[in-house]
Amino acid sequence: MKLITEAGKKLLGLTKSFGGKFASNIKDMPTSELAMNLAPDVMFGAMYGAMTPGDATDKIIAGLGSGMGGAAGGVGLRAGLGVKGPIAGFAVDMGGSVLGDMAGVSVADQVLRAKNGGMTPMETENMQYQQQLEDQIRQQVLMEMRQGYYN
């Protein structure tokens, strides 16, 4: 039990240290640099939301998931690592943005599934397309069988 308590204290100390370092690094980042790092996240979030099928709420949920995940991942990784330079910082931010975007989209998909009865709008659209394709194949096979039967 003592070992678990000591490990917990060390982890808490690291978390506090990381949190303080994180807040300090974000606070020290120039506004223009922060805006430059967040702009791609906002842009890709807006594009993802616009391309998502479904109603306006579905689009907003998807766009926010992508944009906020990317922003949190990018700025979070950069601030967490303490990268100060604009060029190196931008590179680290891009990597974190990709990871954060993937996590944000995953969360948004779960919200969309809960909202839409178990499937995202994209999954619903894909299922409908698959059903149409199967129906067309059945009709084509039946038509070819009839033509072969009568010829």
C-alpha positions as CSV (number, residue, x, y, z in Angstrom):
1,M,0.0,0.0,0.0
2,K,2.9,2.3,0.8
3,L,4.4,1.7,-2.6
4,I,1.1,2.7,-4.3
5,T,0.9,5.9,-2.1
6,E,4.4,6.9,-3.0
7,A,3.8,6.2,-6.7
8,G,0.6,8.3,-6.5
9,K,2.5,11.2,-4.9
10,K,5.2,11.1,-7.6
11,L,2.6,11.0,-10.3
12,L,0.7,13.9,-8.8
13,G,3.9,15.9,-8.5
14,L,4.7,15.2,-12.2
15,T,1.2,16.2,-13.2
16,K,1.4,19.5,-11.2
17,S,4.8,20.2,-12.7
18,F,3.6,19.4,-16.2
19,G,0.5,21.5,-15.8
20,G,2.4,24.4,-14.5
21,K,4.9,24.1,-17.3
22,F,2.1,23.7,-19.8
23,A,0.3,26.9,-18.6
24,S,3.5,28.9,-18.6
25,N,4.5,27.8,-22.1
26,I,1.1,28.7,-23.5
27,K,1.1,32.1,-21.7
28,D,4.6,32.8,-23.1
29,M,3.6,32.1,-26.7
30,P,3.0,35.2,-28.8
31,T,-0.6,35.7,-29.9
32,S,0.4,35.7,-33.6
33,E,2.2,32.5,-33.2
34,L,-0.7,30.9,-31.3
35,A,-3.0,32.1,-34.1
36,M,-0.7,30.6,-36.7
37,N,-0.7,27.3,-35.0
38,L,-4.5,27.2,-34.5
39,A,-5.5,28.4,-38.0
40,P,-5.0,25.0,-39.6
41,D,-7.0,23.3,-36.9
42,V,-9.9,25.7,-37.3
43,M,-9.8,25.4,-41.1
44,F,-9.7,21.6,-41.1
45,G,-12.4,21.4,-38.5
46,A,-14.6,23.7,-40.7
47,M,-13.9,21.5,-43.8
48,Y,-14.6,18.3,-41.9
49,G,-17.9,19.7,-40.6
50,A,-18.9,20.9,-44.0
51,M,-18.2,17.6,-45.6
52,T,-20.1,15.6,-43.0
53,P,-23.5,14.4,-44.1
54,G,-26.5,15.0,-41.9
55,D,-28.2,18.0,-40.4
56,A,-26.6,21.2,-39.2
57,T,-26.1,19.8,-35.7
58,D,-24.2,16.8,-37.1
59,K,-22.0,19.1,-39.0
60,I,-21.3,21.2,-36.0
61,I,-20.5,18.2,-33.8
62,A,-18.1,16.8,-36.4
63,G,-16.4,20.1,-37.1
64,L,-16.0,20.9,-33.4
65,G,-14.6,17.5,-32.7
66,S,-12.0,17.8,-35.4
67,G,-11.1,21.4,-34.8
68,M,-11.0,21.3,-31.0
69,G,-9.2,17.9,-31.0
70,G,-6.6,19.2,-33.4
71,A,-6.1,22.5,-31.5
72,A,-5.8,20.8,-28.1
73,G,-3.4,18.1,-29.5
74,G,-1.2,20.6,-31.3
75,V,-0.9,23.3,-28.8
76,G,-0.9,20.8,-26.0
77,L,2.0,18.8,-27.3
78,R,4.0,21.9,-28.1
79,A,3.4,23.5,-24.7
80,G,3.9,20.2,-22.9
81,L,7.2,19.6,-24.6
82,G,8.2,23.3,-24.0
83,V,9.2,23.9,-27.6
84,K,9.8,27.7,-27.9
85,G,11.0,28.4,-31.5
86,P,8.3,29.2,-34.1
87,I,9.5,26.8,-36.8
88,A,10.2,23.8,-34.5
89,G,7.0,24.7,-32.6
90,F,5.0,24.7,-35.7
91,A,6.3,21.2,-36.7
92,V,5.6,19.8,-33.2
93,D,2.1,21.5,-33.3
94,M,1.3,19.8,-36.7
95,G,2.2,16.4,-35.3
96,G,0.1,17.0,-32.2
97,S,-2.7,18.4,-34.3
98,V,-3.0,15.2,-36.4
99,L,-3.1,13.1,-33.2
100,G,-5.6,15.4,-31.5
101,D,-7.7,15.6,-34.6
102,M,-8.0,11.8,-34.8
103,A,-9.0,11.7,-31.1
104,G,-11.5,14.5,-31.5
105,V,-13.1,12.9,-34.6
106,S,-13.4,9.6,-32.6
107,V,-15.2,11.4,-29.8
108,A,-17.4,13.3,-32.2
109,D,-18.3,10.0,-33.9
110,Q,-19.4,8.6,-30.6
111,V,-21.6,11.6,-30.0
112,L,-23.0,11.3,-33.5
113,R,-23.8,7.6,-33.0
114,A,-25.6,8.4,-29.7
115,K,-27.5,11.2,-31.4
116,N,-28.5,9.3,-34.5
117,G,-29.4,5.9,-33.1
118,G,-26.1,4.0,-33.3
119,M,-24.6,5.1,-36.6
120,T,-22.9,8.3,-37.8
121,P,-24.4,10.1,-40.8
122,M,-21.6,8.8,-42.9
123,E,-22.2,5.2,-41.9
124,T,-25.9,5.6,-42.6
125,E,-25.1,7.1,-46.0
126,N,-22.6,4.2,-46.8
127,M,-25.2,1.6,-45.7
128,Q,-27.8,3.1,-48.0
129,Y,-25.3,3.2,-50.9
130,Q,-24.4,-0.4,-50.2
131,Q,-28.1,-1.4,-50.2
132,Q,-28.7,0.4,-53.6
133,L,-25.7,-1.3,-55.1
134,E,-26.9,-4.7,-54.0
135,D,-30.4,-4.0,-55.4
136,Q,-28.9,-2.9,-58.7
137,I,-26.9,-6.1,-58.9
138,R,-29.9,-8.3,-58.1
139,Q,-31.9,-6.5,-60.8
140,Q,-29.1,-6.9,-63.3
141,V,-28.7,-10.6,-62.6
142,L,-32.5,-11.2,-62.8
143,M,-32.6,-9.3,-66.1
144,E,-29.7,-11.3,-67.5
145,M,-31.3,-14.6,-66.4
146,R,-34.6,-13.7,-68.1
147,Q,-32.8,-12.8,-71.3
148,G,-30.8,-16.0,-71.2
149,Y,-34.0,-18.0,-70.5
150,Y,-35.9,-16.5,-73.4
151,N,-33.0,-16.6,-75.9
